[in-house]
């Protein structure tokens, strides 16, 4: 019986951590919540490092949202919309029942934009590293068709 409980707990843990392979925003946010609840003390430190926001401000945001992932999204949308975290937090508090898509639109992130598509897909990264591991899928940076400048001599 004890082995079965341990196996079930291990399966549920792996299922929760498997949020790296999330298919949408809800899956990504669930993964962030699992990570945060596993180590709440370092969650704020990671958010502070990733988004370059002072730790006391991050801790204030964490206290004012419903779930840890909401603090992540507040800072992510702050970065995407080029708005202050306090502005995003205020919008969250007044519109949270309508979803992150509505909040993003209210902050000026246009439906159809790469940022909005990344948001809806959950194509976001919680790394705790400065820059947040951006540059992954949907970031719009990397190899691709450029304007031809800097690609050799006399071009």
C-alpha positions in Angstrom: 0.0 0.0 0.0 2.8 2.4 0.9 4.6 1.7 -2.4 1.4 2.4 -4.3 1.0 5.8 -2.5 4.6 6.7 -3.2 4.2 5.7 -6.9 1.0 7.8 -7.1 2.6 10.8 -5.5 5.6 10.5 -7.8 3.3 10.3 -10.9 1.4 13.4 -9.8 4.7 15.3 -9.2 6.0 14.3 -12.6 2.7 15.3 -14.1 2.8 18.7 -12.4 6.4 19.3 -13.4 5.7 18.2 -17.0 4.2 21.7 -17.4 7.3 22.5 -19.4 5.4 20.7 -22.3 2.3 22.9 -21.7 -0.1 23.4 -24.6 -1.7 26.7 -23.5 -1.6 29.5 -20.9 -3.6 27.5 -18.3 -1.0 24.7 -18.5 1.9 27.1 -18.2 0.3 28.9 -15.2 -0.4 25.6 -13.5 3.3 24.7 -13.9 4.4 28.1 -12.4 2.0 27.6 -9.5 3.5 24.1 -8.8 7.0 25.4 -8.9 6.2 28.4 -6.7 4.4 26.3 -4.1 7.3 23.9 -4.0 9.7 26.8 -3.0 7.8 30.0 -2.2 10.8 31.6 -0.5 12.8 31.6 -3.8 9.8 32.3 -6.1 10.0 36.1 -5.5 13.7 36.1 -5.9 13.4 34.4 -9.2 10.7 36.8 -10.4 12.9 39.7 -9.3 15.9 38.4 -11.2 14.0 37.5 -14.4 12.1 40.7 -14.8 14.6 43.1 -13.2 12.0 44.4 -10.6 13.2 45.0 -7.0 12.4 42.2 -4.6 10.2 44.3 -2.3 8.0 45.3 -5.2 7.7 41.7 -6.3 6.8 40.6 -2.8 4.1 43.3 -2.8 2.7 42.0 -6.1 2.7 38.4 -4.8 0.6 39.5 -1.7 -1.9 41.3 -3.9 -2.7 38.5 -6.4 -4.7 35.3 -6.1 -2.0 32.8 -7.2 1.8 32.9 -7.6 1.4 32.5 -11.4 -0.7 35.7 -11.4 2.4 37.6 -10.1 4.4 36.1 -12.9 1.8 37.2 -15.5 1.7 40.7 -14.0 5.4 41.1 -14.5 5.3 39.3 -17.9 2.6 41.7 -19.2 4.4 44.6 -17.7 7.4 43.6 -19.8 5.4 42.9 -23.0 3.3 46.1 -22.7 6.1 48.4 -21.6 3.9 49.5 -18.7 4.8 49.7 -15.0 4.1 46.6 -12.9 1.7 48.8 -10.7 -0.3 49.7 -13.8 -0.6 46.0 -14.8 -1.5 45.1 -11.2 -4.3 47.7 -11.1 -5.7 46.3 -14.4 -5.4 42.8 -13.1 -7.4 43.8 -10.0 -10.2 45.4 -12.0 -10.4 42.8 -14.8 -9.1 39.5 -13.3 -12.4 37.7 -13.8 -12.3 38.3 -17.5 -8.9 36.5 -18.2 -5.4 37.4 -19.1 -6.3 38.0 -22.8 -8.7 40.9 -21.8 -6.0 42.3 -19.5 -3.4 42.1 -22.2 -5.7 43.9 -24.7 -6.5 46.6 -22.1 -2.7 47.1 -21.7 -2.3 47.7 -25.4 -1.1 44.2 -26.5 -2.9 43.8 -29.8 -4.7 40.5 -30.7 -2.8 39.0 -33.6 0.6 40.4 -32.4 3.4 37.9 -31.6 3.2 38.8 -27.9 -0.6 38.1 -27.8 -0.1 34.7 -29.6 2.7 33.8 -27.3 0.5 34.6 -24.3 -2.4 32.5 -25.6 -0.2 29.6 -26.4 1.5 29.8 -23.0 4.8 30.2 -24.9 6.4 31.9 -21.9 9.3 31.0 -19.8 9.8 31.0 -16.0 13.5 30.6 -15.6 14.5 33.0 -12.8 17.3 34.2 -15.1 17.6 37.8 -16.3 15.7 38.1 -19.6 13.6 35.1 -18.7 15.0 32.7 -21.3 13.4 34.8 -24.0 14.5 34.0 -27.4 12.6 30.7 -27.5 9.8 29.9 -29.8 7.6 32.9 -30.8 10.1 35.5 -29.7 10.8 36.7 -33.2 14.5 36.7 -32.8 17.0 34.3 -34.2 17.9 32.9 -37.6 15.6 33.9 -40.4 15.3 36.2 -43.3 17.0 39.5 -42.5 17.4 42.6 -44.7 20.7 41.4 -46.1 22.9 43.8 -44.1 26.0 42.4 -42.6 25.9 39.1 -44.6 29.3 39.3 -46.2 31.4 41.7 -48.2 29.9 44.3 -50.6 26.3 43.4 -49.9 
